[in-house]
Structure formats: structure tokens, C-alpha cells
């Protein structure tokens, strides 16, 4: 049986400066999460967390694209709509039954 929850992480209209700040901060927080996770893996287990390294690379590319996008859109009076929905799905593992 799956359980789900969803919520709006971001839902609003922003000026150029605030839109950029919200997105850059969000991506930076995710990068920092994976940097810490990767560091922890190296210290505790002696090897890097491959998933975190891949996510860091992908998130840095996203960050570059976000910054580039907002540099191209520096016109006075523009507003930016940002919608970010989060959906969490819990997949319960089926435990094997005991046959008697």
C-alpha cells in the first residue's frame, strides 16, 4: 500500500531579484546537503557517495542555468511565477508471509 503527501513548496509571483534569490538559495541548499552527505561518506566509509556526486554536478548545472536565465531577463517591471509542488510517495515493502 502506498501512502502519499503533497504540498506546495513555492507558489507565488516574484520580482526578478526575489525569484532569482529563492531559486538560487534552494539549489544551494540542495548542493550543500549533498556536499555534506558525500563528505560524511568519505569520512565514515572511506569512499565517496556516487549519487551525491552526480547530484552535485547536476545541481551546479541547474544553478548556472538559473543565473543565466535571470541575467537575460533583467527588464524593469517583470514578474516571475514560480510553482514547485512536492509529492512524497511511501512504498511499503511487502514482507514475505510465513507458510505453516
C-alpha positions in Angstrom: 0.0 0.0 0.0 1.3 3.4 -1.0 1.0 6.5 1.2 1.4 9.9 -0.4 1.6 13.5 0.7 2.0 16.6 -1.5 2.4 20.2 -0.8 3.4 23.4 -2.5 7.0 24.3 -1.7 6.8 27.5 -3.8 3.7 29.2 -5.0 3.8 32.8 -6.0 4.7 35.8 -8.1 8.1 37.4 -7.6 10.1 40.3 -9.0 13.3 39.4 -10.8 15.6 39.8 -7.7 13.4 37.8 -5.4 12.7 35.0 -7.9 16.4 34.6 -8.5 17.2 34.6 -4.8 14.5 32.0 -4.0 15.7 29.6 -6.6 19.5 30.1 -6.1 19.1 29.6 -2.3 17.0 26.4 -2.9 19.6 25.0 -5.2 22.5 26.0 -3.0 20.8 24.3 0.0 20.4 21.1 -2.1 24.1 21.3 -3.2 25.2 21.8 0.5 23.1 18.8 1.5 24.9 16.5 -1.0 28.3 18.0 -0.2 27.8 17.1 3.5 26.5 13.7 2.6 29.4 13.0 0.4 31.9 14.2 3.0 30.3 12.0 5.6 30.5 9.0 3.3 34.2 9.7 2.7 34.9 10.0 6.5 32.8 7.1 7.7 33.3 4.6 4.9 36.4 5.7 3.0 34.6 6.3 -0.3 32.5 8.9 -2.0 28.7 8.8 -2.3 28.3 8.4 -6.0 24.7 9.6 -6.0 25.6 12.8 -4.2 28.5 13.5 -6.6 26.1 13.1 -9.5 23.5 15.3 -7.9 26.1 18.0 -7.1 27.2 18.1 -10.8 23.6 18.2 -12.0 22.6 20.9 -9.4 25.6 23.1 -10.3 24.5 22.9 -14.0 20.9 23.9 -12.9 22.3 26.8 -10.8 24.3 28.0 -13.8 21.2 27.9 -16.0 19.1 29.8 -13.4 21.7 32.5 -13.1 22.0 32.8 -16.9 18.2 32.9 -17.3 17.8 35.8 -14.8 20.7 37.7 -16.3 19.0 37.6 -19.7 15.7 38.8 -18.1 16.7 42.0 -16.4 13.9 44.2 -17.5 12.2 46.6 -15.1 8.6 45.6 -14.0 8.8 41.9 -14.9 7.2 39.4 -12.6 8.0 35.7 -12.4 5.6 33.0 -11.4 7.2 30.1 -9.6 5.3 26.9 -8.8 7.0 24.0 -7.1 4.9 21.1 -5.9 6.5 18.3 -3.8 5.0 14.8 -3.9 6.3 12.2 -1.4 5.3 8.6 -2.0 6.0 5.9 0.6 6.3 2.5 -0.9 5.9 -0.1 1.7 7.9 -3.3 1.2 5.9 -6.4 1.3 7.1 -8.8 3.9 7.0 -12.5 2.9 4.3 -14.4 4.7 5.1 -17.5 6.8 3.5 -20.6 5.5 2.5 -23.1 8.1 
